[in-house]
């Protein structure tokens, strides 16, 4: 009975695409390949009920997944491999020529970098005068909310790639995209440094699994562009 059901679901995926299936059916289908000869539908429902959704399931640890009835170590390992698989796919995809001319382009590009990340990381995207991506450079990593990024390191990366404009981005694994005081102060210092180097600071984005924060859209970049020296001196932080 299970094999007939599995074959019908495989045909649905082939003919209609997995993207059109509800989350519990996607998990049910994926679990076919980790749990043979067993009904994976109730397991998929339990996973969704426990963690809340596909993203939460795949970002859970092996131990957390195995706490759900019916989830074997093999199945848990299989599910937790998907974020890293997506990252590897997107990393190679980003090697293709890309252009970032607006926020939508930037977020689409940056989400590829941070998919499935549970640790805070920083990247610098180097652009030419036509906003083509020259390079995307990893800068630093650390435990959530305790990352140390040095302006000099970022500046050296930008100069090495001969960028005329740049995007700085980091993720907040906590899910809250609001910048910390340290985020704002770092952005101000980087803005001053890049202004001295004649490099356009396009934006600083904070990325989460479901949301983002743009310093430029929030008005902070304009404030820094207009009076970056006074901004640092007075340590004014506005949201």
Secondary structure, DSSP 8 states (H G I E B T S, - for coil): -HHHHHHHHHHHHHHH-GGGS-HHHHHHHHHTTTSTTS--HHHHHHHHHHHSSHHHHHHS-HHHHHTSTT--HHHHHHHHTHHHHHHHHHHHHHTS--B--SHHHHHHHHHHHHTT--SEEEEEEEE-TT-BEEEEEEEEEESTT-----HHHHHHHHHHTT-SEEEEEEE-TTS-----HHHHHHHHHHHHHHHHHT-EEEEEEEE-SS-EEETTTTTHHHHHHHHHHHHHHHT----
